[in-house]
Amino acid sequence: MYDSRLLGTWKSDARRTAKEIESRREIRGAKKAKLLSLFGKLELRYTKTRVYSICGDYKTVSRHTVVAKNADSVATVCENSIAGKQIFHIHFEGDHYWISLGRFREFFRRVGAKS
């Protein structure tokens, strides 16, 4: 199974993710600054069976499978040699999607056409 909404290239949206982190009062000071510096660098390209990730000079290719979907989201199982199998719940909002990273969400925006 796959979901055509996911196909194409997505990039971490530093501005929108920063708004999310700024709204969290328990994340402050140096911890907040360090956290904010992490976002906006990751680019993901999804095909029906693979996800290609680029973050600086680091590149990976992983198999992924959509295991469930509804009108607003998809659940995927992604498998690679470093992390093993991981489940991601991806929530769509227009030309963005977000994933939960514990106490906040990381947003991604579409940057490339569907493949």
C-alpha positions as CSV (number, residue, x, y, z in Angstrom):
1,M,0.0,0.0,0.0
2,Y,1.2,3.6,-0.6
3,D,-0.3,7.0,-0.3
4,S,0.1,9.5,-3.2
5,R,0.0,12.5,-0.8
6,L,3.4,11.4,0.5
7,L,5.1,11.0,-2.9
8,G,7.7,13.7,-3.8
9,T,10.2,15.9,-1.9
10,W,9.6,17.4,1.5
11,K,11.9,19.7,3.5
12,S,11.9,20.4,7.3
13,D,10.2,23.7,7.8
14,A,12.4,25.5,10.3
15,R,10.1,28.6,10.6
16,R,6.9,26.6,11.3
17,T,8.7,24.2,13.6
18,A,10.2,27.2,15.5
19,K,6.7,28.6,16.1
20,E,5.7,25.3,17.6
21,I,8.8,25.2,19.9
22,E,8.4,28.9,20.9
23,S,4.9,28.0,22.2
24,R,6.4,25.5,24.6
25,R,7.2,27.5,27.9
26,E,9.1,24.6,29.4
27,I,11.8,24.8,26.6
28,R,14.0,27.8,27.4
29,G,17.4,29.5,26.9
30,A,20.3,27.6,25.5
31,K,18.3,24.4,25.2
32,K,15.8,26.2,23.0
33,A,18.5,27.8,20.8
34,K,20.2,24.4,20.4
35,L,17.0,22.7,19.5
36,L,16.0,25.4,17.0
37,S,19.4,25.0,15.2
38,L,18.5,21.4,14.2
39,F,15.5,22.2,12.0
40,G,15.3,23.2,8.4
41,K,18.1,21.0,7.1
42,L,16.5,17.6,6.5
43,E,15.1,16.8,3.1
44,L,13.1,13.7,2.4
45,R,12.0,12.3,-1.0
46,Y,9.4,9.6,-0.9
47,T,8.6,7.1,-3.6
48,K,6.1,4.2,-3.3
49,T,8.7,2.0,-1.5
50,R,11.7,4.1,-0.5
51,V,12.5,7.3,1.4
52,Y,15.7,9.1,0.5
53,S,17.0,11.5,3.2
54,I,19.6,14.2,2.9
55,C,20.9,16.2,5.8
56,G,24.1,18.1,4.9
57,D,26.6,15.5,3.7
58,Y,24.7,12.6,5.3
59,K,22.5,10.6,2.9
60,T,20.4,7.5,3.5
61,V,18.0,5.3,1.6
62,S,15.4,3.3,3.5
63,R,12.5,1.0,2.6
64,H,9.1,2.3,3.8
65,T,5.6,0.9,3.7
66,V,2.3,2.6,4.4
67,V,0.5,0.4,6.8
68,A,-2.6,2.5,7.5
69,K,-4.1,5.8,6.2
70,N,-7.2,8.0,6.6
71,A,-8.3,11.4,5.3
72,D,-5.8,13.3,7.5
73,S,-2.8,11.0,8.0
74,V,-0.7,7.9,7.2
75,A,1.2,5.5,9.3
76,T,4.4,4.2,7.8
77,V,7.0,1.6,8.8
78,C,10.4,2.6,7.8
79,E,13.4,0.2,7.9
80,N,17.1,1.0,7.7
81,S,20.3,-0.6,8.8
82,I,21.0,2.0,11.5
83,A,17.6,2.5,13.3
84,G,15.9,-0.8,12.3
85,K,12.2,-0.6,12.0
86,Q,10.4,2.6,13.0
87,I,6.8,3.6,12.9
88,F,6.0,7.2,11.8
89,H,2.5,8.8,12.0
90,I,2.4,11.6,9.4
91,H,-0.4,14.2,9.6
92,F,-1.2,16.2,6.5
93,E,-2.2,19.9,6.6
94,G,-2.4,21.4,3.0
95,D,1.1,21.5,1.5
96,H,2.7,20.6,4.9
97,Y,2.8,17.5,7.1
98,W,3.9,17.1,10.7
99,I,5.3,14.4,12.9
100,S,5.3,14.3,16.7
101,L,8.6,14.6,18.4
102,G,7.5,14.1,21.9
103,R,6.4,17.5,23.3
104,F,6.3,19.3,20.0
105,R,5.8,18.7,16.2
106,E,8.3,19.0,13.4
107,F,6.7,20.4,10.2
108,F,7.7,19.6,6.6
109,R,6.7,21.5,3.5
110,R,6.5,20.1,0.0
111,V,9.3,21.4,-2.2
112,G,9.1,19.0,-5.2
113,A,6.5,17.6,-7.4
114,K,5.1,14.1,-6.7
115,S,7.3,11.4,-8.2
